[in-house]
Amino acid sequence: MISSARLNFRVLRVPYALWSCRPHFFKAASTKVDKEKMQRRFERLVSLLRRVERPHLESFECFGTMHTLPLRAKDAKIEECSDETLAYFSGFFDGDGCVTMASKSGRIRLTVGQSVRGADILVRLRSAFGGGICRHSDGCGLQRPRLQWWVAGKASKRAAALLAKNSYMKQAQLQIASHGDVVTEERIQVAQQMEDLKARNHVPENFAHMSWPYFAGFFDAEGCITVKSYSCSLVLAVAQVNPFVLKLLHRFLHEQGLEGWKLRCYATPMGDVATLSCFKLETCKSTLRQLLDCGLDLKREQAHIALRLSRDNHCKIRESLFDLGGQQSRYRSLDHRGMQRAREIHLMHTRLQTCRNKERSEEMEIQLRQLVRDHQAQHLQSAGSRIGADIRRLLREGAWIKPLEAR
């Protein structure tokens, strides 16, 4: 039983948190930066944002047409695809696709999930391979509503066979799926095979020729385009827990004369992660041009914006890419003032490394630490204001706040 005092406190927390979403809430820190205070306010708003439930997703717009969910498999109209388009789909499926088998029925399904902003690719998959599109989740907090393309039965056999032709990471899984639903006697064995093929240390046996359409699809699914905050430079990156396909892409890109791409492995608490990345501006732009010519779709607008990057429009281009990016980094990215502070810190750090005067170095270290503290606090202030604006916008669009769970 919850006491009346605790219950009243829980009821009052939502109005207080909503009041903290107002734009003036963070102005108190403008004269004197208090990082701890900003951190507490920021965490309170993040907690509130996680409780914001978005409206029930009943339809979505794609290619200028409004579609009512769900789109049924029996209504799908399948169109023939070129070899380049099939290679693109194989790359995208290697990045975001999934092959599953129902343990009780042995039914094989191919699925691809995307946020509602990526609905175009799901409609294209349905036109190429059949299947249906359904609502996967309505979205909550940072997460946008998600859709899922799926195909099963006879259509999944055809889809798996076509996707397997150009696949690397999931070719073996697709070959299993191309045989159709699994009979009772083989389900345990197939389930174990699928588990082994999805392991992070799995080494595929496919050594087919890599292609630009495949890379375009894989980059659409797993790639990232960003602009550095303190310099006029692009960053293209693709990360995977299994480095096999990144090794093939690294070799392919170097064969194409794009030697600015580097492959690195990092140790994380969840295991090793491999990253294929490029920081050289001209190499990044050359890569994006090739990807655009070979079918880049979901990140097409981002790529066109990135190709316009110059010293004169650095801030504008970065903010444009930021608006088109995913939600996960929305509150980590720096605004215009944050970019200016980051440049000051970068410049101070560079000067400190070249300073040979001991007394001057100590003064610069103190200044640098102060700059970093102020930067961190002001970034929390900016991110908090952004969260507040997002919460107010979502509430205007019909979202609501879940009540606190009783403990």
Secondary structure by P-SEA (a helix, b strand, c coil): cccaaaaaaaaaaaaaaaaaacccccccccccccaaaaaaaaaaaaaaaaaccccccccccccccccccccccccbbbbbbcaaaaaaaaaaaaccbbbbbcccccbbbbbcccccccaaaaaaaaaaccccccccccccccccbbbbbbbccaaaaaaaaaaaccccccaaaaaaaaacccccccaaaaaaaaaaaacccccccccccccaaaaaaaaacbbbbbbbccccbbbbbcccccaaaaaaaaaaaaaaccccbbbbbbbccccbbbbbbbccaaaaaaaaaaaaacccccaaaaaaaaaaccccaaaaaaaaaaaacccccccccccaaaaaaaaaaaaaaaaaaacccaaaaaaaaaaaaaaaaaaaaaaaaaaaaaaaaaaaaaaaabbbbbccccc
